[in-house]
Amino acid sequence: MNILQKKPGTFIFLDSNFQSHQFDDYDDIPEDLDIQHVVCFLPKIPPSPHTLQDHELINSWNGVLIKLMEKINGTTSN
């Protein structure tokens, strides 16, 4: 996957103070953002026909969400 490829979508989170944070690109989310709740995790799927990079990005979203939830819950998967 091209590391410069955008990861667009609608991503809304609540921090520990229940303040809302919205992002239009997943890579714009600060690493140190204290995410407590996921309100919206809606990646934008590129229109067909899909390139190999599109398929790689589409297939990566489930793993991205799992890692995010693990971070929020303080757990890790095997």
N, C-alpha and C positions, 0 to 999 in steps of 0.2 A: 504494500500500500504506500502511496506517495505521502510522505510525512507532511507535505505542504497542503494536502487535500483538506478542504473544509469539511467540517462535521456539522452541517446545519440542522436546525430543528427548533423545537420549543422545549426549553428545559427550565422548570420553575421549582424552586426549593424554599423551604423555611429554615431559618437558622434557629439557634437556641433561644432567641428573643422573639420568635415567631414573626420575624421580619422577612418579607418575600424578596427573593432574588430571581430575576429572569434573565436567561441567556439565549441568544439565537445561534450560537455555535458552541458545541461542547468544549472545545479547546479554550474558550474564553473563561471557563469556570476556574476561579483561583484555587490552587491546591490547598490553601489554608482556610477556605470557606467552611465555617462550622455548620455543615448541613445536618439537620435533624430529621427533616421530613421531605420526601419527594412528592411534589404536588402534580407535576407534569413531566413526563419523559417521553417526548414524541419526536424521534429523529425523522428528518425529511428523507424519504426514499427517492433517489434520482429517477427520472422518467426512463422508460424503455426506449430503445434497447440499452441494456446495461453493459458497461465495459468490465473487464476483469477487476479493475480497481473499484468499480461500483459494487460488484459482488463481494469483494473482500470487506468493504465498508459495511454493507448490509449485514453480512454474516458476523461482523464484529460487535454489533450493537447489544446482543444478548449478554455477551461477556462483559461489556462495559457496564451494563446495568447491574449485573451480579457483583462486580468489583465495587461499584458505588454503594450497593446495599450492604456489602460486607464492611465497608469503611464506616457506614452509618451505625451498623449494629455492633461493630467492634469484633467481628469474626473473620475467619478466613476459610476458604475451601481447600480440600485436599487435591 
